[in-house]
């Protein structure tokens, strides 16, 4: 395995961390910028939305640009976005900074995957891509606890300063250790979207979207939930996020093991059902902190246990468009984060944070329905092949 793959994993981790790093400190941001917590949630929503949309567009626009040069350019813009976040005095400027970070970050993640697949031998290609995606998933899981600990200790701007420093480190690594990588023809966005004509694939991607939407409806606002419902502050909130992050990382491994042992379909259905039960149960466990922590850790483990099973299912369903489905699934994931953050903010502003778990659970149940439809619907026409474009 080419060691430079691990450098790309570091880049993907740094880029992915900025998406949810603000989630644990929304109350601090809201207080400083004099806005509501629900409105502060737009910093996650808009970021995730731009992240999901920008990647395929920017990848097409930069299709002819040498990849190392493009990555350094994108890292520089990403750095500027995070420096602007550190200096932002108002809601509007911070929102603009988040948009800049999201657009450049989305392109960087795709570049990490494509470069990783190009610099290793063919037999290591799948493993290299998997290692890079570990950086992305790890950052999404650990972003909140890292942001929370730094935010509580040094103020909400501190996490963005850390990301700026890590971006400089990444730029240095790419400049000195990456060789030039010539661009390859990419699959046009229109052709990628045509694969969704396969109903099995469409509802599988919809499952990911709804699952993450349900999850973020509560997880995106876990700090105000814990503070207002459990009455916890400071270090306890940090401990809760740390336990959640550890559980989520372990859950990803468990999900992959279950998918190999019991099959992707059974794992997706089983995890989704258990996830719905755990998120519905959260509000009824707050009378006893130990019980809350146990259920929360189960919820955390299940939150990422579905991801490897879903990726396996998409490959099984449409092996000839596997790469395209991985890309679309990543977009579906980020659309889900954006939508869930938006819904969670609306619930807080118009009802109370205590209702976020119930609303999120409803979306997870709808995700279960989408998964069932995907797995039971018989297709008359086989999935659309795009392999000719590779």
ABEGO torsion letter per residue (X at the ends): XBAAAAAAAAAAAAAAAAAAAAAAAAAAAAAAAGBBAAAAAAAAAAAAAAAAAAAAAAAAAAAABBAAAAAAAAAAAAAAAAAAAAABABAAAAAAAAAAAAAAAAAAAAAAAAAAAAABBAAAAAAAAAAAAAAAAAAAAAAAAAAAAAAAAAEAAAAAAAAAAAAAAAAAAAAAABBBBBBBBBBBAAAAAAAAABAAAAAAAAAAAAAAAAAAAAAAAAAAAAAAAAGBBEAAAAAAAAAAAAAAAAAAAAAAAAAAAAEAAAAAAAAAAAAAAAAAAAAAAAABAAAAAAAAAAAAAAAAAAAAAAAAAAAAABAAAAAAAAAAAAAAAAAAAAAAAAAAAAAAAABBAAAAAAAAAAAAAAAAAAAAAAAABBBABBBBBAAAAX
